[in-house]
Amino acid sequence: MPDKYLDNLSNLIAAVMCMENAGDEKKLRVAIDRIVMYIKHEDPSDIRDYFIWLKNMFRVELKEIRLDSIHDLMEVKPMLAELVEKIEKENFKKGEKKGEKKGEKKGEKIGERKGKTETAEALLKEGIPIAVISKCTGLSETEITAIK
């Protein structure tokens, strides 16, 4: 939804749409001022509900954020900033774990390949036929010939 339309709405719905439109953490940080502007006339209980929605949408733990402490708009901006920071940290951790898993898989493949090559090399030294080595290691005859 275009920002102009959201600016005209200037309510919790606009704040929700602005959050969804942000897409990534950097845009979310920029959107904080706009979100605060949208919800400035909302009841504190509705703002608390908005934070609950944010928590559920981004699946971020809000232990330090006391939703019952929202009494006026001055408390909202730092809370939104803290929420965005938590989202960034969570996403970084997820990316880090994903990278580690990918690296582990790549390392396993390299190690498996090295083991097969070392086995083929040892079998070649023992005079075992290339066709037998290929069958036992899963390496192609061309790959085994290249080891010689």
N, C-alpha and C positions, 0 to 999 in steps of 0.2 A: 504494500500500500504506500503511495507517495507521501513524503514528509509533509507537503502542503495540506493534504487531507487530514493527516494526523494532527497537525498544528491546529486545524479548525475544530477537531473533536476535543482535543485537550482534556482528556479524562483517563481513567484506568484502562479502558479499551485501547486508547491510543498508546499508552505506556506499554501494554502487552504487545501490540503490533510493532512498536518501535524496537522492543527487545528482540522479537522474532526476526525483524528485518535486519538487525545488526549483523547477524551471521557469524562473525568471529569476535574474539576477545578485544582486539584493537578497536573495532568499530563500536563494540559494546561500551568501552571506556568513553568514547566520544559521545555516545548516546545518553550517558548519565544525566547531563545537564538538561537535555530535552525531556527525559523521563520525569525528572523532578518538576519541570515546568508543567508537564501534563497532569501530574497528580497533586499539585499544590492546593487545590480546593477540595480534595477528597477527605473523607472521614478517616481518622487514624485506624479504625477497625478495618476499613476497606484496604488501607495501605498494608496492614498486617496480612490480610488475605492475599494481596499481591505478592508479598514476600514468600508466602507459603507456596504460591503458584510458581515463583521463580525457583524455589528450592526443588520442587518436584520436576520442573521442566529441565533444569540443568543437573539434577541428581547430585547436588552438592550438599555436604553436611554443614549445617549452620549452627553448630554448638555455641560458638562465641557470639552469634548474633541473637540478641534477646528480642524476639518479636513482640513480646508484651511491653517492651520499653519504648515502642514507637508512639510518641504522643504529639509530635509536631514535625513539620517538614524539615527542620534543621537536622534531625536525626537520620533522615532518609539518604541524603547524598553520601555520607561516610559509609553507611550500611551497604549501599549499592556498590560503592568502590571496593569495599571489602569482599562483597559477593563476587565481583568480577575478578578480583585477585585470586579468590579460591577457585574459581572456574579455570583461570589460567594455570594454576598449580596442578589441578586435577588433570587437565588436558596434557600438561607437560609430563606428568607421571605416566599417563596412559601411553603417550608417544614414546617415552623412554622404555617402558615395558615392551611395547611392540617392537622397538628397535633391538632390544636385547634378544627377544625371541627370534627375530629374523637373523641376527648375528649368530645365535646358537645353531640354528638350522644350517646356515651357510658353513659354519665351522665343522658341524657334523658331516656334511657332504664332502668337504675338503678332506677331513680325516678318513672318512670311508674310502674315498678315492685313493688317498695315499696308501692306506692299508692294502687295498687291492693291487696297487702298482708294486708295492714292496713284496707282496706274496708272489706275484707273477715273476718278478725279478729273481727271487729265490728259487722258484720252480724252474725257470729257464736255466739257471746255473746247475741245477740237478739233472738237466737234460730231458725234462718232461716236454712232450710235444705241445706245440702252440695251441692246437685244437682242444686238448685236454685242459690246458691252463685257462683258455677262454671259457670253457664250459664251467669250470670251478670258480672263476673270479667274476664272471659276468662282463669282463673286458672283451672288446672285439679283437680279432686276430691282428688287425691293423695296429691297434693300440699296443698290443703285446710286442709286435714286431718293432715298433718304435722304441720300446724299452731297451732292446738289445744293444 
